[in-house]
Amino acid sequence: MGNGARLRVVLVTQAFRPVLVPATQKNRPDGLRYWRTLKHMAINRRGFLKTAVAGALVPFSGATAQTAAVTRVAIVRERATAATACLARVLTAHGFTVVEYETIAQAPPVDFTILARITPGISESFALAAPKPSGPQVLTVSGGDPRGLTYALLEIADIVEHSNRSLDALRVPQPFPEWPRNEVRAVSRLFTSDVHDKPWFNDREMWPAYFEMLATNRFNRFHLAFGIGYDFLREVTDAYFVFAYPFFVSPRGYNVRAVNLPDAERDRNLEMLKYISEQAAGYDLEFQLGLWTHGYEWANSPNANYTIAGLTPENHAAYCRDALMMMLRACPQITGVTFRIHGESGVAEGNYPFWKTVFDGVIGCGRQVEIDLHSKGLDEKMLQTALDTGMPVKVSPKFWAEHMGLPYHQADIRELEIPKGEAKGLMALSTGSRSFTRYGYADLLRNDRRYGVIHRIWSGSRRLMLWGDAESAAAYSRAFQFCGSQGVDLMEPLSFKGRRGSGKGSRCGYAAGSPLEPPWD
C-alpha cells in the first residue's frame, strides 16, 4: 500500500459486519459479547486490523501538521441524537474539546468541523466527504435518511476510537459511500430465565451501550422475545414472562393476574419495556416485541413460580387483544410484534377467530405496527387473517434448522417434515398438511406475495462458532436476499441458556475473573 492509503474493510453487501478477531480466539462461543469485550479492551475489528497489518493505517498525506494544532472539534447537526452524543464522547475521550452547533455559520473556522446532514437518497445509506488539504477543515457527513446519518456518525466515532491519530484518520483520500443490501438486519434477545435474564432486562446502563453496539455494526432491528423458554406448557417451573401480558399490564374489565407478582413489579416491567424501546429508537433501530406464548395454563407443573389467574376460554382472546393494545399504546416506540402461531404457542392450530381477535389489538393501538408470523404451521388462511388487518406483514421461516447452517438454503425438505396427511390436536397443521413449514422457506416465496420474508437463524442447542471470514458473511448476506427475501433475524449466541427453568449461576460464557469477561450480559 502506498503512502496516504488507509486500510478499510467495507462490505456493502453484508447483512452484518463480521467480527474480526485473532485466529486463536475463533473458537469463542459468543461473538457479539466477545466483540463488546474487545471494544472495551480497545482491540476490536478495527484495532485488530491495525495491529495485524502494522503501518497500514497511514494518515492522509500532508495533514499531520495542520491536525496537530486542532484541539476543538465542532459538530454541526440539526438536532442532538444518541449518535452525536456517542461521537462527542469518543472525541472528548481522545482529548478534544467538542462543541455542537446547529448551523455551519456558527462554527469557528479554526475548528475541525464535522458537518452532519441528511441528503435524501438510498435508504440507510451514507457518505463521508473528506476535507480538502488546503481548504476549511470540514468533514461532510451525509445520510440518505436519519438512520443512514446515525450509521455515519457512529462510523466516525469508530474510526476515531481506534486510530492513534484521531483526526488524521478522518482525512480519507477520497469519499466513500456505504449502503445495505438487506432491508432487515435484526438481532433477537430472548428472555427465558428469571435467574439469568432479569438482571439485563432491568439494567438501564446496559441498554444504551447495547444498542450503540448494534447500530455501529449496522443492525437495524431488535427483537425482544418473551415466552420462548418452553416448547410446550408442561412441567413449567420458571414462568416469568411466559404468558407475558399480566407481567406488564392489567387492562380494565378483567381480573387477570400473574399470581405472586406484586402490582408494583408489573408496573416497573412496563416502564422498563418503554425505556428499552425508547433507547432502541434513539439509535434508529426498529423494536420488535416477541410474544411467543399465548397459552395460560401450565400442565403437570406443581412447582411453577407463577401461575395465571382470571382467564377462561371465553375471555382469553378478548383479554389478549386488550392487553396487547394497552402495551402498544404505552410503548409507542414498538414498531412490530412477532407471534408464534403454531401449537407450541399454547393455542390449537386452526383457531383463526382467536388470532383475528388478537390482531385487532394491533389495529386498535392507533398506528402502523408490523405483524411478523413465525412460519411453522402457517397456512393461507392464517396469513390472510394477518393481511386483513391492513398492517405490514412479514413471515419468518427458520434458516436451515436449529443451528447456523451453511451460507445457503437447504436444498430439500427433510424426510421428517414431508407431509403424511391430515393430523389432529394442538399441532394439527404443523405435524400434518403444513409439516414442511417447520424448517426453511417452504412455499412462502411465491411471486405474488403481499408479505415480506425474513430468515431467522435459530439458536437452539447447537454451538455457534465464532468466525470472522468476510466471504462467508457476504455469502450469508446473499442467502438472506434469496428470491426477494428482506433479510435476517439472528438469535444471540447462548439464547437458550437457562430455558425450561434451568437457569443457575452466571449466564456469562467466560470464567470468572477472565480478562474476556464482559461488563454486561
N, C-alpha and C positions, 0 to 999 in steps of 0.2 A: 504494500500500500504506500502511495506517495505521500509527501508532506501535505498536510491540510485535509487528509481523509479522516472520516470518522467511521468506525465500525458500528453498523446498526443491523439488527435483525427485524425486518418489517414484514410480517406475514399477513398481508391484507386479505387472504382467503381463509384465514383460520377462524374457527368458531371460538377458540380461546387461545391465549398465548401460552406457549409451552413453559414449563418450569425448567429452568436451566440450572443444573446442579453438577457438582463433581461426580465423576463416574463411580467413585467409591460409595456414593450415597444413593445410587439409583435403586437400591432395594428398600428404601424407606417406604412404609405402607401408606403414608399420608402426605400427598403432595402439597395441598393448599396450606396445611399447617406448617410443613417444612419450609415452604416459601415464606410464610409470615415470620418464622423463626430466623431465617436467613436475612430477612429485611431488617429485623431488629439487631442482627449481628453485622449489618451493613455489608452483607455478601449475598445479594440476590442475583437475579438473572443478569442485570447489567454489571454488577460488581464482579460476578464470576467471569464474565467475558473479559472484563478489563484485566483481571488477574491472570487468566489463562493465556490471553494474547497480549503480552507485555508491549506497551507502546502503541497499541492500535488506536486508542482514543487520542488523537492529536488535535491540539487547538487549531481553530481556523487561522490560516496564515495572516500575520500582521496584526492580530487583535490583542496580543498579550499586553503591550504597553498601555493601550487605552483602557483595558479592563482593570489594570492594577489600581487606577485612581478611583474607580467606581465603588462607592460604599453604600449608595442608596439605589433601590430598585422601585420604580413606580409601576403599579399595576392599574391599568386603566380599564374599567369594566362598567357596564351599565348598572349592574346590581351585584351585591355581595352574594356568593354562593358557597357551598361546602368546598367546592373545588378551589375557589380563590383563597379561601381560608387555609386549605392544605398547602397551596403554593407559598403563601405568605409565611406559614410556619416553617417550611423547609428552608426558604431563603433566610429567614431570621436565624435558624439554627446554624447556617453557614456564615453568619457574621454580618449579614447585610441589614440595613435599615429599610423597612418596607413601608411605603406609603401608598394608599389606594385613592384613586380619583375616578370621577365619572366621565370626564372628557379629556382628550389628549392635550387641549389647550391649558389645562390646569397643571400638567406635569412639567417640572423644570427640565430644561434641555441637558443639564449636566448629569441627570439620572440615566440609568439604563431603564428603558421603558418597555413593558410588556403590554401591548395593546390587544385586548381580548374583545372579539366582536362576533356576532352571528352574521354570516353571509349565506342566505338561503341556498341550499344545494342538496346533494345526496344526503339522505337521512343518516345521521350519526357520523358523518364524515368530518374531517378537519384537515387543516393545512397549516404549516409553520413557514413563514416567510422571513428569512434571516435579515438582520440589519446590514446595511452596506458599510464596508470598512471605512469609507471616507465621509459617510453621512451621519445623520442622527442615529443614536443607538436605540432603535425601536424594533423590537421583535413583534411582528404582527401574527396574531393567532386567530384563525378564522374557523368557526364551526358551522357546519351545514344546518344545524339546529341546536337547541340548548344542550342536548346530550352530546353532540359532537364537540361542542365547546368545553363541556366538562371533561371529556376524554383528552382534549388538547391541553388543558391546564394541568391535569394530572400527569400527562406525559412530560411536560416541562418540569414539574416537581420531581418526577422520577429521574430525569436526566441530571438535574442539579444535585439531587441527593447522592448520586453515585458517580460524581465527577470531582476530581481533585481541583480542577479549575472551573468552578461552577458556571460563571458567565461565559467563559470561552466555549464551553460545550454547547451553548445556545447559538453560537455563531456558525451554524451549519452552512456548508459551502453552497448549498442550493436548496430551494424549497422542497419539502416532501409532503405528499398527501397520504391519508390513510382512510380506509372506509371498510365496512363489514360486508361479507357476502351472505351471512346467515342473519335472518331477521330476529330470531330468538336465540339468545345465548344465556342460559339460565343455570343457576345453582339451586339445588334443593337441600334444605337443612331439616332434619327430622327430629321431632320431639317424641321420643319413645320411652323415656325413663325419667321419673321424677327425681331419682338419685343423681343421674348424670346431667340431665338437661335443665332442671330448674335453675341452677346457678347461671348458665349462659343466657337463658331466656330473660332473667331479671338483671343482667349486667349492663347498666346504662353506659359504662365506659367502653365496653367491648364493641357495641353495635356500630358507632361511627367509624371506628378503625376497620371493622369487618367490611362495611360497605365501601369504604375507601379502597380496600384491597380488591374487592370485586370490580369496582368501576375502573381502577387503574389497569386491570387486566382485561378490560373490555366486556365483562359480563353486563347484561342489561336487564336481567330479570332475577328476582329472588323469590323462591318458593318455600314458605314455611309450612311444613306438613304436620298435621295433627291426626291422631287415630290410626297410624300406620304400624304401630307396635305389635299388633295382633292380626293374624290372618283370619281367624275365626274367634268369636266372642265366647270362648270357653276356657276354663282354668285361668281366668284373669286374676292377677294379683295387683299389678300396677295399672290402675285405671285413670290416672291423671291425664286429662285432655283426650281420652279415647273417644268418648262421645262429647265433643268439645263445647257445645253451646252453653250448658249450665255452668261451665267453668269460667264463662265470660259475661253472660247476660242473664237477666230474669225478666222476660217480656210480660207485660200485663195480661191478665186473663188466664194465666197458667200458674200452677203451684208446682213447677218443676224445679228440682234442685239436685245438686250433687251432694249426697249425704256425707257428712263430716267436713265439708268445705265451708269455712266461715264466709259470710257475705263480704266482709272487707277484703278477703283474699281474692274473691271473684272479681270485685271491682278493680283491684290492683292489676289483675291479669288483663282486663280490658284496657286500662290505661297503658300498660306495658305494650300491648299489641298496637295501640295507637302510636306510641312512641317509636316502636320498631319500624312501622310502616312510614312514619314521617322521616326517620333517618334514611331509609331507603330512597324516598323521594328526593331528599336533599342531594343525593348523588345521581339523580335522574334514573334510578332503577325502577322498573315495574315491580309491584308487590303482589305475589300470588298467594292467596290463602288456601291451604290444602286441607280439605275436610274429607278424610278417607274413611270415616266410620259414621254411619247413621243408625246403627243398632244401639239399643239402650238396655238390653238385658244380658247379663253375664251367666252363661250356663256352667254348672259344676264349678262354682267359684266362691267357696266359703271364706277365702282369705283375701278377697278384694279389698283394697284400701278405700275405695269409693264405690258407691252404687248410685243409680239414678232413680229418683222417686218422682211420682206425679205424672208419668206418661202412660198412656194406654194406646192400643191400636187406633182408637177413634180420634185422639188429639195429636198423634205422633207427627203426621205430615204438617198440619197447621202450625204446630209449635216450631218445627224446624224452619218453616217459611218465615215466621215472625222473628225467631231468634237470629236467623241469618240476616234478615233485613235490618234488625237492630244493630248487629255487629258492623255491617257495611256502612250504615249511617253514622255510627260512632267513629269509624275509621275511614275517612274519605280518601285516604291515600292508597287503600286497597284497590288494585286495578283489575284483579281477576280472581276466580275461585276454581280450584281443582277438585273434582268429585271422582271418587271410586264408585262406579255404579253397578259393579257385578256383586255376586252374593257375599263376598268377603266384607262388604260394607255393612252387613247385618240386615240388609233389605233384600228380599227374594227377587231374583231376576225376572223381568217381565212386569213389575209393578209400576207401570207407566204413570198412573194417576198420582202416586206418591211423588215421583220426581218432577212431574209437572207442577205440583204444589210447591215443592222446594224451590224450583226455578223461579216461581213467582216472587220469591223473596229477593232474588237478584233484580227482577224488574222493578220491585217496589222500593228499591233503595234510591231511585231518582237520578241515576247517572249510568253511563255505559260501563259495564263490568264484563270482562271476558269470561266465558264458561269453558273450562278445559275438562274433557272427559277422558279418564284412563280407559284404554280401548278394550281391555279384556271383557268379553261377553257383549260388546257393543253391537247392537243391531240397528237396522234402518229406522225403526220406529222410535227408539230412544234418541237417536241422532236427530230425527225430525222434531222431537219434543224440545230439544235444546235449541234448534234453529228457529222454532216458532216463537221463541222469546224476543227475537229481533236483536239479541246481543251477539257480538262476535263469538264464534265457537272454534275451538281447537280440539284436536284429538291427539292423544299422546300414547303411541304404542311403545313397547319396550324395544330398545335397540339390542339385538341378539336376545339373550335370556336373562339370567340373574347375575350377569357379570359383564365386564367391559367388552369382551368380544374383540374381533379383528376390525380394522378400519374399513369395513364394507358390510353390507347387509347379508344376512343369512340367505342361502340360495334355495332353500326348500323348507317345507313345513315338517317338523319332526313327527315321527310316527305317533307319538303320544298325543299330539294335538290334531291329528286328522279326524274330522267329524265321523262319528259312528252311528248317527241317528239322533232322534229326539231323546231328551232326558227330562227328569222331573226334579222338583225340590229347589232348594236355595240357589243352586248353581245350574239351573236348567239350561241356560243358554251357553255359558262358558264351558260346560262339560258335554254339551250336545251339539246343536247345529252351528254354534259360533265358537267351537273349541279352538279353531285355527287362529282366533284373535289373541290367544294367550301370549304369544311371542311374535315379534315382527310386525310388519305393516299390513299383513292380511290383504283384504280387498278395499282398503281405505284410500288408495291413491288413484281413484277414478278421475278422469279428466274433467268431469263436470261438477266436481265437488264444490260446495259452498262453505267449506270449513278449512282451517289450516291443519297441518300435521307437524308435530314436533316429536323428536325421538328421545325417549327418556332412557338414560343409562342407569340401570338399576344397581343398587349396592348389593343387596342380598348377602349371602355368606361368603362370596368369593373374595379373593385377595386382589386388590388393585395395586399393581406395581407402579412405583414412581418412575417416570421416564421424562426425557427432555428432548426427544427427537422431533425436529421441526417437520420432517417429511411425513411422519406418522400423524402429527397433529393436523397437517394440511389434508391428509387423506381422510381423517375423520370429518373434517370440515366439509369436504365434498360429499361424503356419505350423508351428512345431515341435510344436504340440499336435494337429495335423491327425488326425482320426479316432482320437483317443485315444492318439496318439504321446506318448512320455515326455520328449522334449527334443532336445538338440543336442550334438554334439561338434564343436568349432570348431578346425581346424588353425591353428596360429600363422602369421601372415604370415612370408614368407621360409622356410617349412618345407622347401622342396626346394632351397634354395641349397646347393650342394656335393654334390648327389646324383650317382650314377654316376661317382664319382671326380673330380668337377670342382672340389673344394674347393681354393681358393688364396687366400692373403692373409687379410684380415679378413672376418668374416661381417657386421659392422656395416653397416647401410644408410646411415650418415651419413659425411660427410667427416671425416677425422682432425682432431682439434682443434676440431670444431664444438661449440658450446655444447649442442647437442642430443644429442651422443654419450653413450649411456647408460653407467653404471658397470659394468653386466654385460650379457651377451648375453641 
